[in-house]
Amino acid sequence: MNLQAFLNAKIKEQGLSLKKLSEITGIALKHLENINSGNFDDLPPAPYLHGYFIKIGQALNFDGEGLWQHFKHETEVTSSGPKDELPKNRFL
């Protein structure tokens, strides 16, 4: 199952829309739409995406970290540098 099919299935399981998921997670709707449509060129750098996957996983009851690792290995992710991470309090 590809990323888009997986996310669509999880969103339907929870009875949500992308707009509602955006409200729950605080992730901009345009980023959720880009992830959902496979438009990875218009997504922010890896530290932000990593946080997004964690938040989406929490909202949809799945392992966001595991999905991030799969996504990172399957897709060319834009990196912001060798120590690619956000401040520890960025995603509470």
C-alpha positions in Angstrom: 0.0 0.0 0.0 1.4 3.4 -0.9 1.5 6.4 1.4 -1.6 8.1 -0.2 -3.7 5.0 0.0 -2.6 4.4 3.6 -3.4 7.9 4.7 -6.7 7.9 2.9 -7.7 4.7 4.6 -6.7 6.1 8.0 -8.6 9.3 7.4 -11.7 7.4 6.4 -11.4 5.1 9.5 -11.5 8.2 11.7 -14.3 9.8 9.7 -12.2 12.9 9.0 -11.5 15.2 6.1 -8.1 16.7 5.2 -9.5 20.1 6.5 -10.5 18.6 9.8 -7.2 16.8 10.1 -5.5 20.1 9.5 -7.5 21.7 12.3 -6.6 18.8 14.7 -2.9 18.7 13.9 -2.2 22.3 13.2 -0.6 21.3 9.9 -1.4 23.7 7.0 -4.0 22.2 4.7 -1.8 22.8 1.7 0.9 20.5 3.2 -1.6 17.8 3.9 -3.0 18.1 0.4 0.5 17.8 -1.0 1.3 14.7 1.1 -2.0 13.2 0.1 -1.6 13.8 -3.6 2.0 12.8 -3.7 3.2 16.3 -4.6 6.4 16.0 -2.5 8.3 18.8 -4.3 6.2 21.4 -2.6 6.7 20.1 0.9 9.0 21.8 3.6 12.4 20.3 4.6 12.7 17.0 6.5 12.5 18.3 10.1 9.1 19.8 9.5 7.9 16.7 7.6 9.1 14.5 10.4 7.0 16.5 12.9 4.0 16.4 10.5 4.2 12.6 10.3 4.3 12.3 14.1 1.3 14.7 14.5 -0.7 12.8 11.8 0.1 9.5 13.4 -1.1 10.8 16.8 -4.3 12.1 15.3 -5.0 9.0 13.2 -3.8 6.4 15.8 -0.8 4.9 14.0 3.0 5.0 14.3 4.0 8.2 12.7 7.7 7.6 13.3 7.5 4.3 11.4 5.6 5.9 8.5 8.2 8.7 8.5 11.1 6.2 8.3 9.4 4.4 5.4 8.6 7.7 3.6 12.2 9.0 4.1 13.6 5.8 2.5 11.2 5.7 -0.4 11.2 9.5 -1.3 13.8 12.1 -1.9 13.3 14.4 1.2 14.7 17.9 1.2 17.3 18.2 4.0 18.2 21.4 5.7 21.7 20.2 6.7 23.7 17.5 8.3 22.2 18.0 11.8 18.7 18.0 10.4 16.5 18.6 13.5 14.2 21.2 15.1 14.5 22.5 18.6 13.2 19.9 21.1 10.2 21.9 22.1 9.0 22.5 18.5 6.3 19.8 18.4 4.9 19.3 21.9 
